[in-house]
Amino acid sequence: MTHDARPRPDWRGVYPAATTQFAADLSIDVEASQRVLDALIRDGVHGIVLLGTCGENNSLEPEEKRTLLRAAVEVAAGRVPIVVGVSEMTTPRAARFARDAAAIGASGLMVLPAMVYVPTEAELETHFRAVAAASPLPIMLYNNPPAYRVNITVPVLRRLADVATIVAVKESAPDTRRFTDLFNALGDRYVLMAGLDDVALEGLVLGARGWVSGLTSAFPRESVALVEALARGDLALALRIYRWFMPLLHLDAEHDLVQSIKLAEEIMGRGSERVRPPRLPLAGARREAVRQMVEVAAATRPALG
């Protein structure tokens, strides 16, 4: 697939942060991963975010990431854009993956700060510029201060405004005032995407154009219905779905979000709860609590009409 032929992200609607499926020996299960992606696309999502936090990016070997991206591009078959996470320990590794992702057929990049090291603003800006220079693909920067200990500040975003391919920001700060502050400071220079599930509706009301969602992997139809209801002005339906969904959406803000989302997928018949160390599957009281939450949600799903 050539770059021009692949679907371009329009940064609207629901982009699930898809999980990576593993076999019993914890090798990548390519076919199971493709089944998960195909089911999400069939259920109406508007794009896929591959190899984000929920995709366990940093638990995969370099060639595994490229194998999984090839498989995702193959199964999507142009139906929706594939936006792939760029999450590496060093800037050169991130740039190499960004270059390879374009060659493999990704539609866009979700670029994270370099892992582990907490950068200065100058270092953060340099990292993002280097990754952007390595690939022609449109970029969504990922701001998640609680998880990655760095905030992509307004001054950094203002300085990056001359990089034409940096077009969007996934905003996962829990403080929803960020959306308004970003609009007031930067206007419409960057498309904003809601990135934290349990403040997603607030972000969308405040001007985010889409939602990069974790729990969509378990309940995609409800997630799509929420965003579409809001888009057509049906706030009552959006609120009804959101209130039903909220106990599960809170899981996205916890450190064990990946395990919880994968357990929810398994309960809903959409995937496996297997995760790679250092993560371990949920156990004991925590597993039982999440299981009960998912089962209650499944039994009380709101009417979407």
KEKE-3310 file (N, C-alpha, C; in steps of 0.2 Angstrom, whole numbers, plus 5000, padded with zeros to 4 digits):
npx = (5004:5003:5009:5000:4988:4983:4971:4968:4970:4956:4955:4943:4929:4929:4944:4949:4961:4970:4972:4986:4987:4991:4999:4998:5011:5015:5020:5018:5001:4997:4986:4975:4976:4973:4960:4954:4956:4948:4935:4933:4933:4922:4912:4911:4921:4931:4944:4960:4971:4986:4998:4999:4999:4989:4992:5003:5016:5029:5033:5036:5047:5058:5056:5044:5035:5035:5030:5017:5012:5012:5003:4991:4989:4986:4974:4966:4964:4962:4950:4949:4959:4976:4984:4999:5008:5023:5035:5048:5064:5075:5078:5084:5080:5066:5064:5068:5058:5047:5050:5050:5037:5030:5034:5029:5015:5007:4995:4996:5005:5006:5015:5025:5034:5051:5054:5056:5067:5066:5063:5070:5061:5067:5073:5062:5056:5065:5066:5053:5053:5064:5058:5047:5054:5058:5048:5035:5022:5006:5006:5001:5003:5006:5000:5002:5004:5002:5006:5018:5026:5029:5025:5017:5019:5011:5020:5029:5021:5018:5030:5032:5023:5027:5030:5024:5018:5014:5000:4990:4984:4984:4975:4978:4979:4971:4965:4952:4953:4963:4960:4952:4962:4972:4965:4963:4976:4981:4972:4965:4976:4981:4972:4962:4962:4952:4959:4958:4948:4938:4936:4931:4919:4918:4930:4926:4915:4921:4928:4936:4939:4939:4940:4952:4952:4952:4942:4934:4938:4932:4918:4913:4902:4894:4903:4905:4892:4890:4899:4894:4881:4883:4889:4878:4871:4863:4863:4857:4856:4870:4874:4867:4873:4886:4885:4881:4893:4903:4908:4917:4925:4933:4943:4952:4960:4968:4983:4984:4977:4979:4978:4965:4957:4960:4955:4941:4939:4941:4930:4919:4921:4930:4943:4959:4965:4978:4994:5010:5025:5033:5019:5006:4992:4976:4972:4964:4955:4955:4953:4941:4933:4934:4929:4915:4911:4912:4903:4891:4890:4888:4876:4867:4867:4864:4850:4852:4846)
npy = (4994:5011:5026:5037:5030:5025:5026:5042:5048:5057:5061:5061:5054:5038:5030:5016:5011:4998:4981:4970:4953:4938:4922:4906:4904:4916:4922:4933:4932:4933:4930:4931:4944:4950:4946:4953:4966:4966:4964:4975:4985:4981:4984:4997:5007:5022:5022:5015:5014:5007:4998:5006:5011:5001:4992:4987:4991:4993:4981:4973:4966:4974:4969:4962:4973:4978:4967:4966:4978:4976:4966:4972:4982:4974:4967:4978:4983:4995:5000:5008:5021:5016:5021:5021:5018:5027:5023:5023:5020:5029:5043:5040:5027:5029:5037:5028:5018:5026:5029:5016:5013:5021:5015:5002:5004:5011:5024:5035:5042:5040:5049:5047:5054:5051:5035:5032:5042:5058:5072:5089:5104:5108:5096:5088:5094:5093:5079:5076:5083:5077:5064:5067:5072:5060:5054:5054:5054:5059:5066:5063:5069:5063:5066:5063:5065:5059:5046:5046:5056:5068:5084:5090:5105:5121:5131:5122:5116:5127:5131:5120:5122:5125:5113:5104:5091:5088:5086:5084:5082:5070:5071:5066:5071:5072:5083:5093:5106:5108:5106:5118:5128:5124:5127:5141:5146:5141:5141:5133:5126:5113:5098:5091:5077:5067:5058:5051:5039:5041:5055:5058:5062:5075:5080:5080:5088:5100:5102:5093:5083:5069:5053:5043:5028:5016:5007:5005:4993:4983:4986:4992:4996:5004:5014:5020:5024:5034:5044:5048:5051:5063:5071:5073:5081:5075:5076:5070:5056:5053:5056:5046:5034:5037:5038:5025:5018:5023:5016:5007:5015:5021:5012:5014:5024:5018:5010:4997:4996:4990:4976:4976:4980:4970:4959:4962:4962:4948:4943:4948:4941:4944:4944:4939:4938:4938:4944:4952:4950:4964:4965:4956:4945:4950:4946:4937:4948:4959:4955:4949:4960:4968:4959:4957:4971:4971:4962:4967:4978:4972:4967:4977:4985:5000:5006:5010:5017)
npz = (5000:4996:5002:4999:4996:5008:5021:5028:5044:5051:5064:5071:5080:5087:5092:5097:5109:5105:5110:5112:5107:5115:5114:5123:5127:5128:5117:5102:5097:5081:5073:5082:5087:5075:5074:5084:5080:5068:5073:5080:5070:5063:5072:5071:5074:5072:5069:5072:5086:5088:5097:5108:5126:5130:5120:5125:5121:5126:5130:5120:5108:5095:5082:5084:5085:5073:5065:5071:5067:5053:5052:5057:5047:5036:5040:5042:5030:5023:5028:5040:5047:5053:5067:5074:5089:5095:5105:5113:5121:5117:5106:5093:5091:5091:5080:5070:5071:5067:5054:5048:5051:5042:5030:5031:5031:5040:5045:5053:5067:5084:5095:5109:5123:5125:5134:5151:5155:5161:5152:5149:5143:5131:5127:5126:5115:5105:5104:5098:5086:5080:5078:5070:5058:5053:5046:5035:5040:5047:5064:5080:5096:5112:5127:5143:5158:5172:5169:5162:5167:5162:5156:5141:5138:5135:5130:5123:5114:5106:5101:5093:5083:5070:5064:5052:5051:5063:5070:5079:5097:5109:5123:5139:5152:5169:5172:5166:5162:5154:5141:5137:5140:5131:5119:5121:5121:5109:5099:5084:5080:5083:5082:5095:5105:5116:5129:5141:5148:5158:5159:5146:5140:5145:5139:5126:5125:5128:5116:5111:5096:5095:5102:5110:5116:5129:5136:5125:5118:5124:5124:5111:5103:5111:5114:5102:5100:5110:5106:5094:5097:5104:5094:5086:5094:5104:5119:5130:5128:5126:5139:5146:5141:5146:5160:5163:5158:5166:5179:5173:5165:5174:5176:5167:5172:5181:5187:5183:5171:5159:5161:5167:5156:5147:5153:5153:5140:5138:5145:5138:5127:5117:5117:5124:5141:5144:5148:5146:5156:5164:5169:5176:5175:5182:5199:5213:5224:5217:5204:5204:5208:5196:5187:5191:5189:5175:5171:5177:5169:5156:5158:5159:5148:5140:5130:5113:5104)
capx = (5000:5007:5007:4994:4982:4981:4966:4971:4966:4953:4955:4936:4926:4932:4950:4951:4968:4969:4977:4990:4985:4997:4998:4999:5018:5016:5022:5012:4997:4995:4979:4971:4977:4969:4953:4952:4955:4943:4929:4932:4931:4916:4908:4910:4926:4933:4951:4963:4977:4990:5004:4999:4999:4985:4995:5010:5022:5036:5034:5037:5054:5057:5053:5037:5031:5034:5026:5011:5009:5010:4996:4986:4988:4983:4967:4961:4963:4960:4944:4950:4967:4980:4988:5003:5012:5030:5036:5055:5069:5079:5076:5085:5075:5059:5064:5069:5052:5043:5052:5048:5030:5027:5035:5024:5008:5003:4991:4998:5009:5005:5022:5026:5040:5056:5053:5060:5071:5061:5066:5068:5057:5071:5074:5056:5054:5070:5063:5047:5056:5067:5053:5043:5058:5060:5042:5030:5015:5004:5007:4997:5007:5002:5001:4999:5008:5003:5009:5025:5030:5031:5019:5019:5017:5009:5026:5032:5017:5019:5037:5032:5018:5030:5031:5017:5015:5012:4993:4985:4987:4980:4976:4976:4979:4965:4962:4949:4954:4968:4957:4951:4968:4975:4961:4964:4983:4984:4967:4964:4982:4981:4966:4963:4958:4951:4963:4957:4941:4933:4934:4931:4914:4920:4934:4922:4911:4925:4931:4940:4936:4938:4941:4956:4948:4954:4937:4931:4940:4927:4911:4914:4896:4892:4908:4903:4885:4891:4902:4889:4875:4886:4890:4872:4867:4859:4867:4853:4858:4877:4875:4865:4878:4892:4884:4882:4900:4908:4912:4922:4929:4937:4948:4957:4965:4972:4990:4983:4972:4980:4975:4958:4954:4960:4950:4935:4939:4940:4923:4915:4922:4933:4951:4962:4968:4986:4998:5017:5028:5031:5012:5003:4985:4973:4971:4961:4949:4954:4951:4934:4929:4933:4924:4909:4909:4910:4896:4885:4889:4885:4869:4863:4868:4858:4847:4856:4842)
capy = (5000:5017:5031:5041:5026:5023:5031:5047:5050:5063:5063:5061:5048:5033:5026:5011:5009:4991:4977:4965:4947:4934:4915:4903:4905:4924:4925:4937:4929:4937:4929:4933:4951:4953:4945:4958:4972:4966:4965:4982:4989:4979:4987:5004:5012:5026:5021:5010:5015:5001:4999:5011:5008:4995:4987:4984:4993:4993:4974:4970:4967:4979:4966:4961:4979:4979:4961:4967:4983:4973:4962:4977:4985:4969:4965:4984:4983:5002:5002:5013:5022:5013:5025:5017:5021:5027:5023:5020:5023:5034:5046:5037:5021:5031:5039:5022:5015:5031:5028:5010:5013:5024:5010:4996:5006:5015:5030:5040:5040:5043:5049:5048:5056:5045:5032:5032:5048:5064:5077:5096:5105:5108:5089:5085:5097:5090:5072:5076:5086:5071:5059:5070:5072:5054:5051:5059:5053:5064:5064:5065:5069:5059:5070:5059:5067:5054:5039:5047:5060:5074:5087:5093:5112:5126:5134:5117:5115:5133:5130:5114:5123:5125:5106:5103:5085:5087:5089:5082:5080:5066:5074:5062:5074:5071:5090:5094:5113:5108:5107:5125:5131:5123:5131:5148:5147:5139:5141:5127:5123:5106:5094:5088:5070:5065:5052:5047:5037:5044:5062:5058:5066:5082:5083:5080:5094:5106:5103:5087:5080:5062:5049:5037:5025:5010:5002:5003:4987:4978:4989:4997:4999:5009:5020:5024:5028:5040:5050:5050:5055:5070:5074:5076:5085:5071:5075:5065:5049:5053:5056:5040:5030:5039:5036:5018:5016:5026:5012:5003:5020:5023:5008:5017:5029:5015:5007:4990:4997:4985:4970:4976:4980:4963:4954:4964:4959:4941:4941:4949:4936:4948:4943:4935:4942:4937:4950:4950:4953:4963:4964:4949:4945:4952:4940:4938:4952:4964:4952:4948:4966:4970:4954:4959:4977:4970:4958:4971:4982:4968:4965:4983:4990:5005:5006:5015:5020)
capz = (5000:4995:5007:4997:4996:5014:5024:5032:5050:5052:5071:5073:5082:5092:5090:5102:5110:5104:5114:5108:5109:5116:5114:5129:5129:5128:5110:5099:5093:5076:5071:5087:5086:5069:5075:5089:5076:5063:5076:5082:5064:5061:5076:5069:5076:5066:5067:5077:5089:5089:5101:5114:5132:5130:5116:5128:5116:5128:5132:5113:5104:5090:5076:5085:5084:5065:5063:5073:5062:5046:5052:5057:5041:5032:5042:5041:5022:5021:5031:5044:5048:5058:5070:5078:5094:5094:5112:5113:5126:5114:5101:5087:5090:5090:5073:5066:5070:5064:5047:5046:5051:5036:5025:5032:5029:5045:5042:5057:5072:5091:5097:5116:5125:5126:5140:5158:5156:5161:5148:5149:5138:5125:5125:5123:5108:5101:5102:5094:5080:5076:5075:5064:5053:5050:5043:5032:5042:5052:5071:5086:5102:5117:5134:5149:5164:5177:5167:5159:5171:5158:5153:5135:5139:5129:5126:5119:5108:5102:5097:5088:5078:5063:5061:5048:5052:5070:5069:5085:5103:5113:5130:5145:5159:5172:5173:5160:5161:5149:5134:5136:5140:5125:5114:5122:5119:5102:5094:5081:5077:5084:5084:5102:5106:5123:5130:5147:5147:5163:5157:5139:5138:5146:5134:5119:5126:5128:5110:5108:5090:5095:5108:5110:5121:5132:5137:5119:5116:5127:5123:5106:5100:5116:5114:5096:5100:5114:5102:5088:5100:5106:5088:5083:5099:5109:5125:5135:5126:5128:5146:5148:5140:5150:5167:5163:5157:5171:5183:5169:5162:5179:5176:5162:5175:5186:5185:5180:5166:5153:5164:5167:5149:5143:5157:5151:5133:5138:5148:5133:5121:5112:5117:5130:5147:5144:5147:5147:5162:5171:5170:5177:5175:5189:5203:5219:5225:5212:5198:5206:5207:5189:5183:5193:5185:5168:5171:5178:5163:5151:5159:5160:5143:5138:5123:5109:5098)
cpx = (5004:5005:5000:4988:4979:4976:4970:4967:4963:4952:4948:4933:4930:4938:4951:4959:4969:4974:4981:4989:4991:4995:4999:5006:5020:5020:5016:5008:4994:4988:4974:4970:4973:4962:4950:4951:4949:4936:4928:4930:4924:4910:4908:4915:4928:4940:4954:4970:4981:4996:5005:5001:4995:4988:5002:5016:5028:5038:5036:5044:5053:5054:5046:5033:5030:5030:5019:5008:5008:5004:4990:4984:4984:4976:4963:4960:4960:4953:4944:4958:4970:4985:4993:5008:5019:5032:5043:5059:5073:5076:5078:5081:5068:5059:5065:5062:5047:5044:5049:5040:5027:5028:5030:5017:5004:5000:4994:5002:5006:5012:5022:5033:5045:5054:5058:5063:5065:5065:5065:5064:5061:5072:5068:5054:5059:5068:5058:5049:5059:5063:5049:5047:5059:5054:5038:5023:5013:5004:5002:5002:5003:5005:4998:5004:5008:5007:5017:5029:5033:5025:5021:5015:5015:5015:5029:5028:5017:5025:5036:5027:5021:5031:5024:5014:5013:5005:4988:4988:4982:4981:4973:4977:4972:4961:4959:4950:4959:4965:4955:4957:4972:4972:4963:4971:4984:4979:4966:4970:4983:4974:4967:4959:4958:4955:4962:4950:4936:4933:4933:4925:4915:4925:4931:4918:4915:4929:4935:4936:4935:4940:4946:4955:4951:4948:4933:4932:4935:4919:4912:4908:4894:4897:4906:4897:4886:4894:4897:4883:4877:4886:4883:4868:4863:4862:4863:4856:4866:4878:4872:4870:4884:4891:4884:4889:4905:4912:4918:4927:4935:4944:4954:4962:4969:4979:4989:4977:4973:4977:4968:4954:4954:4956:4943:4934:4937:4933:4918:4916:4926:4941:4953:4965:4975:4989:5006:5020:5032:5024:5011:4995:4982:4972:4967:4955:4949:4951:4943:4930:4928:4928:4917:4906:4908:4904:4890:4884:4886:4878:4864:4864:4863:4856:4850:4852:4840)
cpy = (5006:5022:5035:5036:5024:5028:5036:5048:5056:5065:5065:5054:5044:5029:5022:5010:5001:4987:4972:4958:4942:4926:4912:4904:4912:4926:4929:4932:4933:4937:4932:4941:4954:4952:4951:4965:4972:4967:4972:4986:4987:4982:4994:5009:5016:5026:5017:5014:5009:5003:5005:5008:5001:4990:4985:4985:4991:4986:4970:4971:4971:4975:4964:4967:4979:4973:4963:4973:4980:4969:4966:4980:4980:4968:4972:4985:4990:5004:5007:5014:5018:5018:5021:5021:5021:5028:5020:5024:5028:5037:5043:5031:5023:5034:5033:5019:5020:5030:5022:5009:5015:5019:5004:4998:5009:5021:5036:5037:5044:5043:5051:5051:5050:5042:5033:5039:5054:5070:5084:5097:5106:5101:5086:5088:5094:5083:5072:5079:5080:5066:5061:5070:5066:5051:5056:5058:5058:5061:5067:5064:5066:5063:5066:5060:5062:5048:5040:5052:5067:5077:5091:5100:5116:5129:5128:5116:5121:5133:5125:5116:5124:5118:5104:5097:5083:5090:5088:5081:5076:5068:5069:5064:5074:5078:5092:5102:5113:5109:5115:5129:5131:5127:5138:5150:5146:5139:5134:5124:5116:5103:5091:5082:5069:5058:5048:5046:5040:5051:5063:5063:5073:5084:5084:5086:5100:5106:5098:5084:5073:5059:5043:5034:5018:5005:5001:4996:4981:4980:4994:5000:5005:5015:5024:5028:5034:5046:5052:5053:5062:5074:5077:5080:5082:5070:5070:5058:5048:5052:5049:5034:5031:5037:5028:5015:5018:5021:5009:5009:5022:5018:5010:5022:5025:5012:5001:4991:4992:4978:4970:4976:4973:4958:4956:4962:4952:4939:4943:4945:4939:4947:4939:4940:4942:4943:4948:4953:4959:4963:4957:4950:4947:4945:4942:4943:4957:4961:4951:4954:4968:4965:4956:4966:4976:4966:4962:4976:4979:4967:4971:4988:4994:5004:5011:5018:5027)
cpz = (5000:5001:5005:4997:5002:5017:5028:5038:5049:5059:5073:5076:5087:5089:5096:5103:5110:5108:5109:5111:5110:5116:5121:5132:5129:5122:5107:5095:5087:5074:5076:5088:5081:5070:5079:5085:5071:5067:5078:5076:5062:5065:5076:5071:5070:5064:5073:5080:5091:5093:5105:5120:5132:5125:5119:5124:5119:5131:5126:5111:5098:5084:5077:5084:5076:5063:5065:5068:5055:5046:5053:5051:5036:5034:5041:5034:5020:5024:5035:5045:5054:5061:5075:5083:5093:5101:5113:5119:5123:5108:5094:5086:5088:5082:5068:5065:5067:5056:5045:5046:5045:5030:5025:5030:5034:5042:5046:5063:5079:5094:5105:5117:5126:5133:5145:5159:5156:5158:5151:5143:5131:5123:5123:5116:5103:5099:5097:5087:5076:5074:5069:5058:5049:5046:5040:5035:5047:5059:5076:5092:5107:5124:5139:5155:5170:5175:5165:5162:5168:5155:5146:5136:5133:5126:5121:5113:5103:5098:5092:5082:5071:5060:5058:5050:5059:5070:5075:5091:5107:5120:5135:5152:5162:5173:5167:5158:5155:5142:5133:5136:5134:5119:5114:5119:5112:5097:5091:5078:5078:5086:5091:5102:5113:5124:5136:5148:5152:5163:5150:5137:5139:5141:5127:5119:5125:5121:5107:5102:5091:5101:5107:5116:5123:5132:5131:5117:5119:5125:5117:5103:5105:5115:5107:5096:5105:5110:5097:5091:5102:5100:5085:5088:5104:5115:5130:5134:5128:5135:5149:5147:5145:5157:5167:5163:5162:5175:5179:5167:5167:5179:5172:5166:5181:5183:5181:5175:5160:5155:5164:5161:5146:5147:5154:5144:5133:5140:5142:5126:5115:5112:5123:5135:5148:5143:5148:5153:5160:5173:5172:5177:5182:5192:5209:5219:5220:5205:5199:5205:5200:5185:5185:5189:5178:5167:5172:5172:5157:5152:5159:5154:5141:5131:5119:5104:5100)
residu = (MET:THR:HIS:ASP:ALA:ARG:PRO:ARG:PRO:ASP:TRP:ARG:GLY:VAL:TYR:PRO:ALA:ALA:THR:THR:GLN:PHE:ALA:ALA:ASP:LEU:SER:ILE:ASP:VAL:GLU:ALA:SER:GLN:ARG:VAL:LEU:ASP:ALA:LEU:ILE:ARG:ASP:GLY:VAL:HIS:GLY:ILE:VAL:LEU:LEU:GLY:THR:CYS:GLY:GLU:ASN:ASN:SER:LEU:GLU:PRO:GLU:GLU:LYS:ARG:THR:LEU:LEU:ARG:ALA:ALA:VAL:GLU:VAL:ALA:ALA:GLY:ARG:VAL:PRO:ILE:VAL:VAL:GLY:VAL:SER:GLU:MET:THR:THR:PRO:ARG:ALA:ALA:ARG:PHE:ALA:ARG:ASP:ALA:ALA:ALA:ILE:GLY:ALA:SER:GLY:LEU:MET:VAL:LEU:PRO:ALA:MET:VAL:TYR:VAL:PRO:THR:GLU:ALA:GLU:LEU:GLU:THR:HIS:PHE:ARG:ALA:VAL:ALA:ALA:ALA:SER:PRO:LEU:PRO:ILE:MET:LEU:TYR:ASN:ASN:PRO:PRO:ALA:TYR:ARG:VAL:ASN:ILE:THR:VAL:PRO:VAL:LEU:ARG:ARG:LEU:ALA:ASP:VAL:ALA:THR:ILE:VAL:ALA:VAL:LYS:GLU:SER:ALA:PRO:ASP:THR:ARG:ARG:PHE:THR:ASP:LEU:PHE:ASN:ALA:LEU:GLY:ASP:ARG:TYR:VAL:LEU:MET:ALA:GLY:LEU:ASP:ASP:VAL:ALA:LEU:GLU:GLY:LEU:VAL:LEU:GLY:ALA:ARG:GLY:TRP:VAL:SER:GLY:LEU:THR:SER:ALA:PHE:PRO:ARG:GLU:SER:VAL:ALA:LEU:VAL:GLU:ALA:LEU:ALA:ARG:GLY:ASP:LEU:ALA:LEU:ALA:LEU:ARG:ILE:TYR:ARG:TRP:PHE:MET:PRO:LEU:LEU:HIS:LEU:ASP:ALA:GLU:HIS:ASP:LEU:VAL:GLN:SER:ILE:LYS:LEU:ALA:GLU:GLU:ILE:MET:GLY:ARG:GLY:SER:GLU:ARG:VAL:ARG:PRO:PRO:ARG:LEU:PRO:LEU:ALA:GLY:ALA:ARG:ARG:GLU:ALA:VAL:ARG:GLN:MET:VAL:GLU:VAL:ALA:ALA:ALA:THR:ARG:PRO:ALA:LEU:GLY)
# end
